[in-house]
Amino acid sequence: METLTAGGRRIRYDVTPGDPDKTPLLMCCGIGAGFEVLQPTVDVLDCTVIRFDVPGVGGSPSGLFPDGIPRMAWMVDRMLTQLGYDEVDVLGLSWGGALAQQLAAQHRRRVRRLVLVSTGTGALMVPGKPTTLLRMITPRRFRDPGYAAGVAGLLYGGTARKHAGDILAVFKNQVSGGSLRGYLYQLAAGACWTSLPFLSLIRQPTLVLTGDDDPIIPVINGRILARLIPHAELHIYNGGHVELVTEASTLVPVITRFLSR
């Protein structure tokens, strides 16, 4: 495993080389997910892709105390400096979308373009179905792939209702499901954060991708992001929360067209 120390935290990361003429893409994962979960997406991208595990997730150990999302954004900025990347495009999926928004506003010279997938404005957003949110309180779905496959349709909607085996395979590829403490720290960070006060400060061209069958992040949240970010465009796709993983071949062309402008 490749690791480095940024902001006092040991971070596991991966760099997948791609077209050197294209801006590298930094990918921020959803809550509790190691970066291997995004492998199906990486497989169909042609640019250099940078992935990492936030503290307490995958192969990155937890800190003694929780890190807020602004501090995590600062750590990611330090990580990119160590890796030698002055400018990147940033993609954030679900919880990772919060980190991506913070990074774009807090370190705007670092971020060229922003892609927000199945995400919202944090604590102040339109919530998903209560039965779905209750199942997300624990990280069991990341530590027990069989359980993840069993609840995939209820949690994620879209193609996950019919292709639970794909969810099982993705979660089995993780090096580690992370720690309970790390997962709770991520929950706490999200519960204490919202992007609503600073969305107008995100000046990068932004693509908002949201599914019309997402039990976790209702489609209205994507509409809110696209309305409040000055240079944002909205793409509503047929599907659920993890279509970027289960239907990467469909969504990645939308993303690459946006990034290549």
C-alpha positions as CSV (number, residue, x, y, z in Angstrom):
1,M,0.0,0.0,0.0
2,E,1.2,3.5,-0.8
3,T,0.9,5.9,2.1
4,L,2.0,9.4,3.1
5,T,1.5,11.7,6.0
6,A,-0.6,14.8,5.5
7,G,-1.8,17.1,8.2
8,G,-0.6,14.6,10.9
9,R,-2.7,11.7,9.4
10,R,-1.4,8.7,7.6
11,I,-3.2,8.5,4.3
12,R,-3.4,5.5,1.9
13,Y,-3.6,6.6,-1.7
14,D,-3.4,5.3,-5.2
15,V,-2.5,7.0,-8.5
16,T,-3.6,5.3,-11.7
17,P,-1.6,6.8,-14.6
18,G,-3.6,8.0,-17.7
19,D,-3.3,10.5,-20.5
20,P,-0.6,13.0,-19.5
21,D,-2.3,15.8,-21.6
22,K,-5.4,15.7,-19.5
23,T,-5.9,17.2,-16.0
24,P,-5.7,14.5,-13.3
25,L,-8.9,13.6,-11.6
26,L,-9.1,13.4,-7.8
27,M,-11.9,11.1,-6.6
28,C,-13.5,11.4,-3.2
29,C,-15.4,8.3,-2.0
30,G,-18.7,7.9,-0.1
31,I,-18.9,7.3,3.6
32,G,-17.2,4.2,4.9
33,A,-15.9,3.1,1.5
34,G,-12.3,2.3,0.7
35,F,-11.1,3.7,-2.7
36,E,-11.3,0.3,-4.3
37,V,-15.1,0.8,-4.5
38,L,-14.5,3.2,-7.4
39,Q,-12.5,0.8,-9.4
40,P,-15.2,0.2,-12.0
41,T,-15.2,3.9,-12.7
42,V,-11.4,4.1,-12.9
43,D,-11.4,1.2,-15.4
44,V,-13.3,3.3,-18.0
45,L,-11.5,6.6,-17.4
46,D,-8.6,7.6,-19.6
47,C,-7.1,10.4,-17.4
48,T,-4.7,10.0,-14.4
49,V,-6.9,9.2,-11.4
50,I,-5.9,9.9,-7.8
51,R,-7.8,8.1,-5.0
52,F,-7.3,8.0,-1.2
53,D,-8.9,6.8,2.0
54,V,-9.9,9.4,4.6
55,P,-8.8,8.7,8.2
56,G,-10.5,5.7,9.6
57,V,-11.6,4.2,6.3
58,G,-10.0,1.5,4.2
59,G,-6.2,1.5,4.8
60,S,-6.0,4.9,6.6
61,P,-5.9,4.7,10.4
62,S,-8.3,6.8,12.5
63,G,-7.0,9.8,14.4
64,L,-7.6,10.1,18.2
65,F,-10.1,12.8,17.5
66,P,-12.5,13.4,14.6
67,D,-11.5,15.6,11.7
68,G,-14.1,18.1,10.4
69,I,-14.6,18.4,6.6
70,P,-12.6,21.7,6.3
71,R,-9.6,20.1,8.0
72,M,-9.9,17.0,5.7
73,A,-9.9,19.3,2.7
74,W,-6.7,20.9,4.0
75,M,-5.2,17.4,4.4
76,V,-6.1,16.5,0.8
77,D,-4.6,19.8,-0.4
78,R,-1.3,18.8,1.5
79,M,-1.5,15.3,0.0
80,L,-1.7,16.7,-3.6
81,T,1.3,19.0,-2.9
82,Q,3.3,16.0,-1.8
83,L,2.3,14.0,-4.9
84,G,3.2,16.9,-7.1
85,Y,-0.2,17.9,-8.5
86,D,-0.7,21.7,-8.7
87,E,-4.1,21.5,-10.4
88,V,-6.8,18.7,-10.5
89,D,-10.3,18.1,-11.4
90,V,-12.3,16.8,-8.4
91,L,-15.1,14.2,-8.3
92,G,-17.1,13.6,-5.1
93,L,-19.5,10.7,-4.7
94,S,-22.1,10.9,-1.9
95,W,-20.3,11.9,1.3
96,G,-17.3,12.5,-0.8
97,G,-19.3,15.2,-2.5
98,A,-19.2,17.2,0.7
99,L,-15.4,17.0,0.8
100,A,-15.2,17.9,-2.9
101,Q,-17.4,21.0,-2.4
102,Q,-15.2,22.1,0.6
103,L,-12.0,21.6,-1.4
104,A,-13.3,23.6,-4.3
105,A,-14.3,26.6,-2.1
106,Q,-11.3,26.4,0.3
107,H,-8.5,25.6,-2.2
108,R,-10.0,27.1,-5.3
109,R,-6.6,27.5,-7.2
110,R,-6.1,23.7,-6.8
111,V,-9.4,22.7,-8.4
112,R,-10.1,23.3,-12.1
113,R,-13.5,21.6,-12.5
114,L,-15.9,19.9,-10.1
115,V,-18.1,16.9,-10.5
116,L,-20.7,16.2,-7.8
117,V,-22.4,12.8,-7.9
118,S,-25.3,11.6,-5.7
119,T,-24.7,14.3,-3.1
120,G,-26.2,17.3,-1.4
121,T,-25.5,20.2,0.9
122,G,-24.8,18.2,4.1
123,A,-26.8,18.6,7.3
124,L,-29.2,21.1,5.7
125,M,-30.5,19.1,2.8
126,V,-33.7,17.2,1.9
127,P,-33.2,13.8,3.7
128,G,-33.7,10.4,2.2
129,K,-36.1,7.8,3.3
130,P,-36.0,7.2,7.1
131,T,-35.8,3.4,6.7
132,T,-32.8,3.8,4.4
133,L,-31.0,6.3,6.7
134,L,-31.5,4.0,9.7
135,R,-29.6,1.3,7.9
136,M,-26.7,3.7,7.3
137,I,-26.0,4.3,11.0
138,T,-23.6,1.4,11.1
139,P,-20.8,0.5,8.6
140,R,-21.9,-3.2,8.4
141,R,-22.5,-3.0,4.7
142,F,-18.8,-2.3,4.1
143,R,-17.5,-5.0,6.5
144,D,-20.0,-7.7,5.4
145,P,-20.3,-7.9,1.6
146,G,-23.1,-10.5,1.9
147,Y,-25.2,-8.1,4.0
148,A,-24.4,-5.3,1.5
149,A,-25.7,-7.4,-1.3
150,G,-28.9,-8.2,0.6
151,V,-29.8,-4.6,1.3
152,A,-28.4,-3.1,-1.9
153,G,-31.8,-2.5,-3.5
154,L,-33.3,-0.8,-0.5
155,L,-30.3,1.4,0.2
156,Y,-29.1,2.4,-3.2
157,G,-32.1,2.0,-5.6
158,G,-31.6,2.0,-9.3
159,T,-29.7,-0.9,-10.9
160,A,-28.7,-2.1,-7.4
161,R,-32.2,-3.5,-7.1
162,K,-31.4,-6.0,-9.9
163,H,-27.6,-6.3,-9.7
164,A,-26.8,-6.9,-6.0
165,G,-24.0,-9.2,-7.1
166,D,-22.1,-6.2,-8.5
167,I,-22.3,-4.5,-5.1
168,L,-21.0,-7.7,-3.5
169,A,-18.1,-7.9,-5.8
170,V,-17.2,-4.2,-5.4
171,F,-17.2,-4.4,-1.6
172,K,-15.2,-7.6,-1.6
173,N,-12.4,-5.8,-3.4
174,Q,-11.8,-3.4,-0.5
175,V,-8.5,-3.9,1.4
176,S,-10.5,-3.1,4.7
177,G,-13.9,-1.9,5.6
178,G,-12.3,0.6,8.0
179,S,-13.0,1.0,11.7
180,L,-16.3,1.7,13.6
181,R,-14.6,4.8,15.1
182,G,-13.6,6.1,11.7
183,Y,-17.2,5.6,10.4
184,L,-18.7,7.4,13.3
185,Y,-16.2,10.2,12.8
186,Q,-17.3,10.5,9.2
187,L,-21.0,10.6,10.3
188,A,-20.1,13.3,12.9
189,A,-18.2,15.4,10.3
190,G,-21.2,15.3,7.9
191,A,-23.7,16.1,10.6
192,C,-21.8,19.3,11.6
193,W,-21.3,20.6,8.1
194,T,-23.3,22.3,5.3
195,S,-22.2,24.0,2.1
196,L,-25.3,26.2,1.8
197,P,-23.4,29.4,3.1
198,F,-20.6,29.1,0.6
199,L,-22.1,27.5,-2.5
200,S,-22.0,30.9,-4.3
201,L,-18.3,31.0,-3.7
202,I,-17.7,27.8,-5.8
203,R,-16.7,29.5,-9.1
204,Q,-15.4,26.4,-10.9
205,P,-17.5,24.9,-13.7
206,T,-19.5,22.2,-12.0
207,L,-21.4,19.1,-13.2
208,V,-24.1,17.8,-10.8
209,L,-25.1,14.2,-11.5
210,T,-28.2,12.9,-9.6
211,G,-30.4,9.8,-10.0
212,D,-34.2,9.8,-10.2
213,D,-34.3,6.7,-8.0
214,D,-32.0,7.5,-5.1
215,P,-33.3,6.6,-1.7
216,I,-30.4,8.3,0.1
217,I,-30.1,11.6,-1.7
218,P,-33.4,12.6,-3.3
219,V,-33.1,14.3,-6.7
220,I,-34.2,17.7,-5.3
221,N,-30.8,18.0,-3.7
222,G,-29.1,17.9,-7.0
223,R,-31.4,20.6,-8.3
224,I,-30.5,22.8,-5.2
225,L,-26.8,22.4,-5.9
226,A,-27.2,23.2,-9.5
227,R,-29.3,26.3,-8.8
228,L,-27.0,27.7,-6.1
229,I,-23.5,27.0,-7.6
230,P,-23.0,29.8,-10.1
231,H,-21.5,27.8,-13.0
232,A,-23.2,24.5,-12.5
233,E,-25.1,22.3,-14.9
234,L,-27.5,19.5,-13.9
235,H,-27.6,16.0,-15.4
236,I,-30.4,13.7,-14.0
237,Y,-29.9,10.1,-14.9
238,N,-32.2,7.1,-14.7
239,G,-30.9,5.2,-11.6
240,G,-30.0,5.3,-8.0
241,H,-27.2,6.2,-5.6
242,V,-24.3,4.1,-6.9
243,E,-24.9,4.2,-10.6
244,L,-21.4,5.7,-11.0
245,V,-20.1,2.3,-9.9
246,T,-22.7,-0.1,-11.3
247,E,-23.2,1.7,-14.6
248,A,-19.9,3.4,-15.0
249,S,-19.9,2.9,-18.8
250,T,-23.0,5.0,-19.0
251,L,-22.1,7.9,-16.7
252,V,-18.3,8.2,-17.4
253,P,-18.9,9.5,-20.9
254,V,-21.0,12.3,-19.5
255,I,-18.2,13.2,-17.1
256,T,-15.4,13.0,-19.6
257,R,-17.3,15.3,-22.0
258,F,-17.7,17.8,-19.3
259,L,-14.0,17.6,-18.2
260,S,-12.7,17.9,-21.7
261,R,-14.3,21.3,-22.5
